[in-house]
Amino acid sequence: MKKNIATVLALALVLACAAAAAELPEKESMGVLRMSKAFDIRYSTLPDDYTLSVYMQNDMTIIANIETPREDLPRMGLIIAFNDGWADTERLNDVSEEDLQAVRDSFTVEYGTPEFAMRETAYGTKLLTVMAPSGLDAYVYTIYKGHEIEIHLIPGPGQEKLTEADVDRVVAFLSDVDFVEVED
């Protein structure tokens, strides 16, 4: 009897997972990066009427604008670029405190005394958030398989300064991005 109940529960769980997977929206391709491994970078729906336009792409880099017609929301720039210095680094989670401090220092050179915070995507990938003292620039930075991923935010025309909700929106977007290995 217990085996039958366990089997029925297991089957119900498998069917529920299959149904949930079937309901996921198909993700659009942002582009393919080809270094030592090739990745197709995919995302699904962007929030708040944002659209992503790839500005430049080659085998090592994608530069894109993430824009919305809403004036009360920030404008964003996305850069994904391979960095030889991080070639053996799987994620920002794997970076030593010393190397993470070097990344922070690179932002400090530009912005003096920015505010730093560590955040995390839904997949557990660490993100470094950087807010300039003026509130007019913010960055969300991470590393994935040797690629630096950086989103730069600036206030929209109807905003005086960036908010924590603006950074939250970027964390949600990055939680949705998938790097899918491509067979050559």
N, C-alpha and C positions, 0 to 999 in steps of 0.2 A: 504494500500500500504506500509506504513512504517513498519507494522508488518511483511509483507512478506519479505521485504528487511532485516529486523533484523533477521528473521528466517533463511534466506539463508546465511547471513553472519555468524551466529552462527554455522550452519551446516558446512560451509566451514572451519571455525576455528577448529571444532572438527575433521574433516577429515584430516586437515593439521597436527594437533597434533598426530593423530593416525599414519599417514604416517611417521612422524619424529620419533616416538617411534619405529616403525617397523624397521627403518634403523639403530638403535643403535646396536653396536656389543654386543653379549652376553658376560657377564663378567665371568672371571674365578674365582674360589674360591681359596683364599689363605689359608683358614682354618677356623675352628669353635672354638670360645672361649666360654666356659661355666662357668659363675659365677652365679649371681642371675638371669641373663637372658643370653640366648645363642645368639651369633652373628655369622653369616657366613660373613667373610670379603671377599669382591669381588672387582676385578679391571678388566679393559679391557686391551687394548694394551699398553705395556710400550714403551716409546719413545727410539729412537736411538739404536735399537737392544739390549736393556736391557732385561735380563731375571731375574725372581724372583725364587729363590730356598729356600724353607723352610728348615732351618737347624735344628730347634727344635720346637716342639709344644706340649703343654699340655693344660689342661682345662683353664689355666689362662694366658698363654704366647705364643706368636709366635716370633721366632727369624728367620730372613731371610737375605740372601744376595741378593743384586740387582746389577748384573754385566753386563758388555758389553765387547765384544772383542775389541772395539775401545780404543786405548791407550790415546787418547786426551780427554777422558771423565772420571769423577770421579767414584770411587768405592763407594758403599753404603751398609750400614747395617741397617736393620729395626728391631725395637723391639716394640711390642705391648704387654703391660702387665697390668693386673688389679692391682690397688693400692687401698687398703682399705681407705687410707686417702682422696681419691677423689671419694669414692663410691657414694656420693650424688651429684656429679658434672656432669652435662650434657655435657658441653663443656668448653674449655679454656675461652670462652667468659664470663662465669659465675664466674670466679675466681676473688677474691678481689685483689686490687692492692698490698696489704700486702702479700698475698699468691703468687702472680706473682713475687714479689720481692724475696721471698724465693727460687723460682725456679731459677731466675737469679743468686742469690747468690750461688747456688749449682754449676753452671757453672763457676762462678768467682773463687771459691775455686780451681778448676782444671786448669783454663786457665789465671788467673791473671786479665787481663783487656780485655775481649772479647768485640766485637761489638754486640749489641742487636738491633733487629728490629722486629716490629710486622707486619705480613703479613696476608693475608686472602685467604681462598680457594674460589672456585666458589660458594660454598654453604653458604659462610659467616662465616665459622669457623675460628677463630683466630689461628694464628701460631706464635710461638716465634722462630725467627731465631737467631742463635748464630754463630759468626765467630771468631775463635781464632786469636790472633794478628799475628801469623805466616802465616795465610792463608792456613795452612796445615790440619785443622780440621774445620768442620762446622756441626751444628746440626739444624734440624727443629723439633720442639717439639709442641705437642698439647695434649689435653685431650678430650676423647669422652666417655660418659657414664661410667665414672670411670676408663677407660683404658688410660694409658699414651702411646702416640704414639711418637716414636723418630726415626728419620732417621739421621744416622751419615755419613758424607761424608768425604772422603780423596781423594787427587789428584790421577788421573790415572797415569800410568807409563810415559806418554808423557806430563804431566802437571807439571809446577813448583808450582803453587798455584791454589786454588779454585777461581772461579769467581762468580759474581752475577748471571750469566746465569745458573750456576750449581745449585744454590739455586732455581732459577725460575723453573727449571726442576722438582725439588722435590715438589714445590708448585702445579705444574700442575698434578703430579702423585697423590698427596693427594686430589686434587680436584676431582679425578676420583674414589677414594676408597669409597665403600659403606659398611656400617655395616647393614646387613639385619637380622632382628630378626628371630630366628628359633624357631618353636614350638617344645617342647620336646615330 
